[in-house]
Amino acid sequence: MRLLWMQAGACGGDTLSLLSADHPPLEQLIDEGLELLWQPSLSTDSTRRLTQIIADIIAGRTPLDILCVEGSLITAPRNTGLWDPLGGRGKKDVIAELAGAAQYVLAVGTCAAYGGVHAAPPNPADCVGMQFTRTQADGLFRADWRSRSGLPVINLAGCPTHPNTITKALAFLLRGLALELDPWQRPTDFFTTTVHQGCTRNEYHEYDVEDTTLGGRGCLFFNLGCQGPLTLAPCNQELWNSRSSKTRAGVPCFGCTSPTFPRDGNLFRTEKLGHIPLQLPLGVQRAHYMAYKDLAQQAAPERLIDRKMEP
């Protein structure tokens, strides 16, 4: 299968993530038959070669199986995309033509999927995602757009996307396995569990033993803005570099796989309604949560109150 990786308006973090994948590593996929037509950090030819590859794909001379897009699509000024040009055209238009020729289209990272950081207000470059702009089902493509496979854009969300999520998704396509997508077009194989599941601070959360400043051992949800109970991502199911995650390192989850990332406001503060967070864990009713938490706090073991449980 032939893969072309296009980098739009981005920091390159998803490319760095790809290079860190180890389960499976990218080189294993190459051994299995994945051909990299172009990848910004791995290809050694000049960009003139990229121009020729693009021309051959659009003319139908070179089949394209997988198009990976990293970064938000810059449409400014006035929908020309010329703030991010390629060959005298807006890169967004080049990517749109390539997507029309591709069997599968993958938006790698939240910027490509939903606009991400660049599309956050005030969005001066008029950035959009491939098929969404934040929660609106209208990005570079309309909601009913489909690739040659009949699938919409496959959103591998994250800022950056987990390394192994990228290579596992590629492995699914390479091996002819189906990718089932959720309503935000994320593969359910990688975006079904919350970041909260597998978090080593879970027991602190269950007994409402919460930190108010960074650096402690308690839960980060009630006061420090952690979005782990609200965010679907594999971060605590499959550790980064097989070692750690943000919450295990004492940093709140910022919900970077969500269409609304980055959310408006202070990322290190939890907005509350009374003494209960305004946004509750997925699937939880407010009345039940309030009653449960009040009882749980009274029943908290001394070892948790004294912060003797290692996170």
Number of C-alpha atoms within 10 A of each C-alpha: 18 18 21 24 19 20 22 21 22 18 15 16 17 27 22 14 21 20 17 17 21 17 16 16 17 22 14 14 17 13 9 13 13 20 15 15 17 20 16 15 11 10 13 10 10 8 12 10 14 18 12 11 17 22 15 14 17 19 11 11 11 15 16 24 21 25 24 25 28 29 30 34 34 30 21 17 14 9 15 16 21 18 16 19 16 16 9 8 14 21 24 25 19 17 22 13 14 20 26 17 22 22 20 23 28 25 26 32 33 30 39 35 35 36 32 30 21 24 24 21 11 8 14 12 20 20 28 31 32 34 28 25 25 24 14 14 17 18 22 23 18 13 15 10 14 18 16 14 11 10 17 21 28 25 29 28 33 25 23 22 25 27 24 25 26 26 24 20 19 22 18 12 18 18 12 9 11 10 16 12 18 14 7 19 21 25 20 16 15 22 21 14 19 22 25 26 17 17 21 20 23 18 17 23 22 15 21 24 26 22 19 16 11 14 10 14 22 28 27 30 28 23 20 22 20 25 25 25 22 21 23 24 28 25 27 21 16 18 16 19 15 10 8 13 22 18 23 19 12 17 16 22 24 21 25 24 28 25 23 20 22 22 16 9 9 10 17 19 16 20 18 13 9 7 10 16 17 12 15 17 17 12 8 10 10 15 8 9 13 14 10 14 17 12 12 16 17 10 11 16 14 10 9 18 16 11 15 11 15 11 18
